[in-house]
Amino acid sequence: MTSFALLTPRQAAEKLGISYPAMKHWILAGRVRTVKTPGGHHQVPVEALQEFMPAAAAHSGTRRISGRNQLLGTVVEVTVDGLLAKVVLAVGSQYVTAIITADAVRELALQPGDSAVALINATEVMIGRP
């Protein structure tokens, strides 16, 4: 599943709101973890950016709600099929998948690499063992 959770250095810089040269400097200094492609290019795993994204900045511009089960992450997959859409969010090294309406995806303009918040409303939590 990690194959679509990689960003180019330029995409990573845009996501963090820093310049591309600054991102390259961070990569070369070892400050940001990367994966090298067979061609020797750097790719940045979305979870490697989490420590640089303060939660307050990620929530700016969104409505405040009373729910506390909010998971900040990065959209890694959007698949629209008819009236429904599957959205996969990387939250750290974990993934949250939601099935929402295709209209909601269009209204939110969700695309891989975007920041998003998963709002969890559950009355039950199940625990399992591997």
C-alpha positions in Angstrom: 0.0 0.0 0.0 3.0 2.3 0.4 3.5 2.6 -3.3 0.9 5.4 -3.7 1.9 7.1 -0.4 5.0 8.7 -1.9 5.5 12.4 -3.0 8.0 14.1 -5.1 10.3 16.5 -3.2 8.4 19.4 -5.0 5.0 18.0 -3.8 6.4 17.5 -0.3 7.6 21.1 -0.2 4.2 22.4 -1.4 2.5 20.4 1.3 4.7 21.8 4.0 4.5 25.4 2.6 8.3 25.6 2.1 10.4 26.2 -1.0 11.6 23.4 -3.2 15.3 24.3 -2.5 14.7 24.1 1.2 13.1 20.7 0.8 16.1 19.5 -1.2 18.4 20.8 1.5 16.5 18.9 4.2 16.6 15.8 2.1 20.4 16.0 1.5 21.0 16.8 5.2 19.0 13.7 6.2 16.3 15.7 8.0 13.6 14.1 5.9 13.4 10.4 5.3 13.2 9.5 1.6 13.1 6.5 -0.7 15.2 6.4 -3.8 13.8 5.3 -7.1 15.7 2.9 -9.4 16.8 6.1 -11.3 18.2 7.6 -8.1 15.5 10.2 -7.5 14.2 10.9 -4.0 10.5 10.2 -3.1 9.1 11.3 0.2 6.8 9.0 2.2 3.8 11.1 3.3 4.2 9.8 6.9 7.7 11.3 6.9 6.1 14.8 6.7 3.8 14.3 9.8 6.4 15.7 12.3 6.7 18.9 10.3 2.9 19.5 10.2 1.5 21.1 13.3 -2.0 20.0 13.9 -3.2 23.6 14.4 -2.0 24.6 10.9 -3.7 21.6 9.4 -7.0 22.5 11.0 -7.0 26.2 10.0 -9.8 27.0 7.6 -11.9 24.0 8.7 -15.0 24.3 10.9 -14.6 23.6 14.5 -16.6 20.6 15.8 -17.1 19.0 19.1 -15.9 15.5 18.1 -12.5 14.6 19.5 -11.8 11.6 17.3 -10.2 13.6 14.5 -7.2 12.1 12.7 -5.1 14.4 10.6 -3.5 12.7 7.6 -2.7 12.8 3.9 -4.9 11.6 1.1 -3.1 8.8 -0.7 -5.9 7.4 -2.9 -9.2 8.6 -4.3 -11.3 6.2 -6.4 -14.7 7.3 -7.7 -17.1 4.6 -8.9 -20.6 5.8 -9.8 -22.3 7.5 -6.8 -19.6 6.4 -4.3 -15.9 7.1 -3.7 -13.2 5.4 -1.7 -10.8 7.7 0.0 -7.7 6.4 1.7 -5.9 8.6 4.3 -2.4 8.0 5.6 -2.3 8.9 9.3 1.3 8.4 10.3 2.2 4.8 9.3 -1.5 3.7 9.4 -4.2 4.0 6.8 -7.9 5.0 7.2 -10.3 4.1 4.4 -13.7 5.9 4.0 -16.5 5.3 1.6 -18.2 8.6 0.9 -20.3 10.0 -1.9 -18.7 11.0 -5.2 -20.3 14.4 -4.7 -18.5 14.9 -1.5 -15.1 14.1 -3.2 -15.9 16.7 -5.8 -17.0 19.3 -3.3 -13.9 18.8 -1.2 -11.7 18.6 -4.3 -9.9 15.7 -2.7 -6.7 14.6 -4.5 -3.7 12.5 -3.5 -1.2 14.6 -1.5 -3.9 16.8 0.1 -4.2 17.2 3.8 -7.5 16.0 5.3 -9.1 15.1 8.6 -10.9 11.8 9.2 -13.7 12.3 11.7 -14.5 9.1 13.5 -17.9 8.6 15.0 -18.1 5.1 16.6 -20.2 3.8 19.4 -18.1 0.6 19.5 -14.4 -0.1 19.3 -13.2 -3.7 18.6 -9.8 -5.0 19.6 -8.2 -8.0 18.0 -4.9 -9.8 18.2 -2.7 -10.6 15.2 
